[in-house]
Amino acid sequence: MSTSSLLRLVVEPARTHRRALVASCGLSVLQVGAELARPWPLALAVDWAIERDGIPPVLAGVDPALLLVGAGVTTLLTSVLVSLLDLGATRSAERTAERLGAGLRHDVLSRSLRLSLRWHAGTRSAEVVSRLTSDVGRVLDAVAATTLSLVPDVLMLVGVTVVLVALDPWLALLGLLVVPLLAVLAVHQRRRVRSSQVAARSAAGRLSTTATDLLRNVVAVQAFGRVDRAVGDFGSTNADLLRTNVAAVDVETRWTPYADLVLALGAALVLVAGGLQVTNGSLSTGGLLVVLGYLRDLYSPVRALTRLSGVWARAGASADRINDVLEAEPEGPDAAGAVVAPALLGPVEFRGVGFGYEPGRPVLADVDLTIERGETVCLFGPSGVGKSTLLLLLLRLWDPETGTILVDGTDLRRWTRQSVREQIAYVPQDPWLLDATLAQNVAFGSRTATRAQVVEACARTHVDEFVDRLPLAYDTPLGEGGLRLSGGQRRRVALARAAVSPARLVLLDEPTASLDAASAAHVIDAVRATTARRTTLLVTHDPALARVADRIVHLTQSSTAPLGAVARHETREGVMTS
Ligand SMILES: Nc1ncnc2c1ncn2[C@@H]1O[C@H](COP(=O)(O)OP(=O)(O)OP(=O)(O)O)[C@@H](O)[C@H]1O
């Protein structure tokens, strides 16, 4: 349910900011009070200065012109006070909502970075970004609107009701009859707003995903001459979003005339009943006008509160989407009693390891493989056989379904994931580079890398050979995904990152893939520098790179696979000969 979802999301952070929220609420109440007082100076001035009616004895001798000037100044001061209170309340509420939003964005990002790869496989990154930005924005709108409107409007509602009942209980009851009807309509409307907003928010998420995907692949889009088609793809997602947004606007605006109609009905009932009382002499005309005036004052907070219910419905749909991330299970917890790993050196042993990404679709079965301490083992094998998967299991990005992985004779699961990962230098197939400088990208490999260590790692991996050609050398921003570098240069930077890491276990996934012979030769040198005296598992299809290894292991699909092509693996060992 969206309201509980919204409350779950904001109650705890709102506690942290309660002083500021209470302050803006208090200022709003004062503002409403000042607004109610605004007409009084003028009314009294008219009565006392012009009509000379009911003038208090202390003011009887004062010049009427002076009374009028006093009333004018008081009106001006009251208006200034209302504006200042409005400014204070709005600024305080909006600032607090922004702080709350910053906290929410932090929580969503930090949680999503901790979620399992299985979760990420099913969720587009642009979807998460859309939740971080526009959905959090809608929740903030609700927080600010609630702070500024809920308490003053409820107080106003109660206050005016009390006054009305005191003036004429029967007419008050008649005027209030429509309020429950309005409440029923508001509840019904809230459900409709919420479901239209759910559709609109997910269409917005799809739009972010499509736009991000196309922009990220702009090179492919242009190179394949597919700009028109890409614009067409975006156009249909955009049209979808337009349709759902227009439907959501229709749902919300359709409500306004109904609410106004119900309120007018209340006023009409009071007018008829009050008019009859006037004609039979039980109520004065002035009395009826006062009741009708207060009825208008009563309906204004009623209208504001029903509007607030729409804001909540919109924010509730967004809160559901944010909670989807915040309440998703993070990657499996560390085993009970897991401790921080000691310095890991090798050997690394896979014993009877079996694994599949999806249930019933095994990728690895019964893999036995040992990499001795300080040894470099090259994994060879056909595409899709599961070589990269073995590296991911060692990193504990996934856990084996059967068998065990041991490092230094201990099951990996006895240690916390984080402490194991910190002791492995990993160079993935796609050398993901951050949108940061060259030096920052290399330093990413170690929590404690100094500038000197970064430069030294770059020298070992031949990054220094091209660094002087970059406009700001080590401080050159590499652009999104390292766009400023060639494929071979990107791989060398990724290797420098592994070289700067103090880890004694190294995992390299096809570091020379799709490079020409000259670039590959540089990378092979870099690999030598990175793997020297470290326990290394190297995946490659490149015979030249495989020669760096002490031993080659062929990972093959067993012809006796019980479940088709992918099931049981056998490893065949050999030494690469030139
Ligand atoms: N996240 C994933 N979800 C589902 N299946 C996956 C996932 N990643 C890989 N696979 C499948 O697992 C199998 C092994 O993939 P893996 O990347 O380990 O192969 P590989 O031997 O490294 O291949 P290559 O030499 O082409 O890189 C493949 O059939 C692949 O389709």
Ligand as a Chemical Component Dictionary entry (heavy atoms), coordinates in Angstrom:
data_LIG
# 
_chem_comp.id                   LIG 
_chem_comp.type                 NON-POLYMER 
_chem_comp.pdbx_formal_charge   0 
_chem_comp.three_letter_code    LIG 
# 
loop_
_chem_comp_atom.comp_id 
_chem_comp_atom.atom_id 
_chem_comp_atom.alt_atom_id 
_chem_comp_atom.type_symbol 
_chem_comp_atom.charge 
_chem_comp_atom.model_Cartn_x 
_chem_comp_atom.model_Cartn_y 
_chem_comp_atom.model_Cartn_z 
_chem_comp_atom.pdbx_ordinal 
LIG N1  N1  N 0 25.015 -12.979 -15.776 1  
LIG C1  C1  C 0 24.738 -14.086 -16.477 2  
LIG N2  N2  N 0 23.488 -14.580 -16.453 3  
LIG C2  C2  C 0 23.165 -15.701 -17.127 4  
LIG N3  N3  N 0 24.050 -16.409 -17.855 5  
LIG C3  C3  C 0 25.318 -15.960 -17.933 6  
LIG C4  C4  C 0 25.720 -14.784 -17.249 7  
LIG N4  N4  N 0 27.034 -14.582 -17.491 8  
LIG C5  C5  C 0 27.431 -15.592 -18.287 9  
LIG N5  N5  N 0 26.414 -16.419 -18.549 10 
LIG C6  C6  C 0 26.458 -17.670 -19.341 11 
LIG O1  O1  O 0 27.374 -18.531 -18.699 12 
LIG C7  C7  C 0 28.161 -19.210 -19.643 13 
LIG C8  C8  C 0 29.638 -19.037 -19.325 14 
LIG O2  O2  O 0 29.971 -17.665 -19.486 15 
LIG P1  P1  P 0 31.472 -17.162 -19.293 16 
LIG O3  O3  O 0 31.453 -15.689 -19.507 17 
LIG O4  O4  O 0 32.003 -17.679 -18.021 18 
LIG O5  O5  O 0 32.193 -17.889 -20.496 19 
LIG P2  P2  P 0 33.699 -17.744 -21.008 20 
LIG O6  O6  O 0 34.245 -19.106 -21.072 21 
LIG O7  O7  O 0 34.426 -16.751 -20.176 22 
LIG O8  O8  O 0 33.421 -17.166 -22.442 23 
LIG P3  P3  P 0 34.315 -16.170 -23.346 24 
LIG O9  O9  O 0 35.578 -16.900 -23.693 25 
LIG O10 O10 O 0 33.475 -15.945 -24.560 26 
LIG O11 O11 O 0 34.522 -14.956 -22.526 27 
LIG C9  C9  C 0 27.759 -18.676 -21.008 28 
LIG O12 O12 O 0 26.899 -19.618 -21.601 29 
LIG C10 C10 C 0 27.011 -17.395 -20.717 30 
LIG O13 O13 O 0 25.980 -17.200 -21.628 31 
# 
loop_
_chem_comp_bond.comp_id 
_chem_comp_bond.atom_id_1 
_chem_comp_bond.atom_id_2 
_chem_comp_bond.value_order 
_chem_comp_bond.pdbx_ordinal 
LIG N1  C1  SING 1  
LIG C1  N2  SING 2  
LIG C1  C4  DOUB 3  
LIG N2  C2  DOUB 4  
LIG C2  N3  SING 5  
LIG N3  C3  DOUB 6  
LIG C3  C4  SING 7  
LIG C3  N5  SING 8  
LIG C4  N4  SING 9  
LIG N4  C5  DOUB 10 
LIG C5  N5  SING 11 
LIG N5  C6  SING 12 
LIG C6  O1  SING 13 
LIG C6  C10 SING 14 
LIG O1  C7  SING 15 
LIG C7  C8  SING 16 
LIG C7  C9  SING 17 
LIG C8  O2  SING 18 
LIG O2  P1  SING 19 
LIG P1  O3  DOUB 20 
LIG P1  O4  SING 21 
LIG P1  O5  SING 22 
LIG O5  P2  SING 23 
LIG P2  O6  DOUB 24 
LIG P2  O7  SING 25 
LIG P2  O8  SING 26 
LIG O8  P3  SING 27 
LIG P3  O9  DOUB 28 
LIG P3  O10 SING 29 
LIG P3  O11 SING 30 
LIG C9  O12 SING 31 
LIG C9  C10 SING 32 
LIG C10 O13 SING 33 
# 
